[in-house]
């Protein structure tokens, strides 16, 4: 399968470098584009990332991220597209996906889900992170269908908004490029009326208008391949949980990057991933 990758990045050169290096775990033919924006203090670091990853195309975000994405999708020469944010990590090998893994009834293939992602990270009154059984997880008594590329399940068995019925995510879901073009084309038209903020989270929220038009089935590997490590927050459009276990500011990571440090994936504790959003101690991975 040939896919196009679009990675969103802001003020996270060290995390972006880790994300790009982790793509070696994608066992498919892919082309990478990074749409980025940064404050002045980060410009030199982003120039370094570009030099270190010469095969990646970097796009400076314009005043309309929605238009930027539409332009990238329109110029994709691959039949499938996947989005990541710069705090995503492809932490283990993906299946060797083929075009036939997408049947007509499969609306997307999620690399952030697997039979291992059966818990949700929450925080108790003391602020300590604990893992609880996810009430929206894929339940053993519900139907799942094994096939060559993992598992297919019916997302409509779950409440909308949980991991298992949230197909239009920009964290590791693979879509048909033609579908994404139609969706983004409509969103670019609507943004004149909606006045959306220009962030990846806002694009993801806007995409939810198309959820009910999608087929009911989602394909997933037996074990998830992508995890999001929300150690910091660099946008102001959404207040997603972050930095509750390993609070590592983007300024601290910029300091480490500028003194030549990089995060090595093999140094991170990724043995037990049970939630699609799991904070990892990035400082432990520095080399």
Secondary structure as the mmCIF struct_conf table of DSSP 4:
data_model
#
loop_
_struct_conf.conf_type_id
_struct_conf.id
_struct_conf.beg_label_comp_id
_struct_conf.beg_label_asym_id
_struct_conf.beg_label_seq_id
_struct_conf.end_label_comp_id
_struct_conf.end_label_asym_id
_struct_conf.end_label_seq_id
STRN STRN1 UNK A 2 UNK A 10
BEND BEND1 UNK A 11 UNK A 11
HELX_RH_AL_P HELX_RH_AL_P1 UNK A 13 UNK A 22
HELX_RH_3T_P HELX_RH_3T_P1 UNK A 23 UNK A 25
BEND BEND2 UNK A 28 UNK A 28
STRN STRN2 UNK A 29 UNK A 37
HELX_RH_3T_P HELX_RH_3T_P2 UNK A 40 UNK A 42
HELX_RH_AL_P HELX_RH_AL_P2 UNK A 43 UNK A 52
TURN_TY1_P TURN_TY1_P1 UNK A 53 UNK A 55
BEND BEND3 UNK A 56 UNK A 56
STRN STRN3 UNK A 57 UNK A 60
BEND BEND4 UNK A 63 UNK A 63
HELX_RH_AL_P HELX_RH_AL_P3 UNK A 65 UNK A 75
BEND BEND5 UNK A 78 UNK A 79
STRN STRN4 UNK A 80 UNK A 85
TURN_TY1_P TURN_TY1_P2 UNK A 86 UNK A 87
STRN STRN5 UNK A 88 UNK A 90
BEND BEND6 UNK A 92 UNK A 92
HELX_LH_PP_P HELX_LH_PP_P1 UNK A 93 UNK A 95
HELX_RH_3T_P HELX_RH_3T_P3 UNK A 99 UNK A 101
TURN_TY1_P TURN_TY1_P3 UNK A 104 UNK A 105
STRN STRN6 UNK A 106 UNK A 110
BEND BEND7 UNK A 111 UNK A 112
TURN_TY1_P TURN_TY1_P4 UNK A 115 UNK A 116
STRN STRN7 UNK A 119 UNK A 123
TURN_TY1_P TURN_TY1_P5 UNK A 125 UNK A 126
BEND BEND8 UNK A 127 UNK A 127
STRN STRN8 UNK A 129 UNK A 133
TURN_TY1_P TURN_TY1_P6 UNK A 135 UNK A 136
BEND BEND9 UNK A 137 UNK A 137
TURN_TY1_P TURN_TY1_P7 UNK A 140 UNK A 141
BEND BEND10 UNK A 142 UNK A 142
STRN STRN9 UNK A 144 UNK A 147
TURN_TY1_P TURN_TY1_P8 UNK A 148 UNK A 149
STRN STRN10 UNK A 150 UNK A 154
HELX_RH_3T_P HELX_RH_3T_P4 UNK A 155 UNK A 157
BEND BEND11 UNK A 158 UNK A 158
TURN_TY1_P TURN_TY1_P9 UNK A 160 UNK A 161
BEND BEND12 UNK A 162 UNK A 162
HELX_RH_3T_P HELX_RH_3T_P5 UNK A 163 UNK A 165
BEND BEND13 UNK A 170 UNK A 172
STRN STRN11 UNK A 173 UNK A 176
HELX_RH_AL_P HELX_RH_AL_P4 UNK A 177 UNK A 194
BEND BEND14 UNK A 198 UNK A 199
HELX_RH_AL_P HELX_RH_AL_P5 UNK A 200 UNK A 207
HELX_RH_3T_P HELX_RH_3T_P6 UNK A 208 UNK A 213
BEND BEND15 UNK A 214 UNK A 214
BEND BEND16 UNK A 216 UNK A 216
STRN STRN12 UNK A 217 UNK A 220
BEND BEND17 UNK A 222 UNK A 223
STRN STRN13 UNK A 226 UNK A 228
BEND BEND18 UNK A 236 UNK A 237
BEND BEND19 UNK A 243 UNK A 246
HELX_RH_AL_P HELX_RH_AL_P6 UNK A 250 UNK A 258
TURN_TY1_P TURN_TY1_P10 UNK A 259 UNK A 260
STRN STRN14 UNK A 263 UNK A 263
HELX_RH_3T_P HELX_RH_3T_P7 UNK A 265 UNK A 267
BEND BEND20 UNK A 268 UNK A 268
BEND BEND21 UNK A 271 UNK A 271
BEND BEND22 UNK A 275 UNK A 276
STRN STRN15 UNK A 277 UNK A 277
HELX_RH_3T_P HELX_RH_3T_P8 UNK A 282 UNK A 285
STRN STRN16 UNK A 286 UNK A 286
#
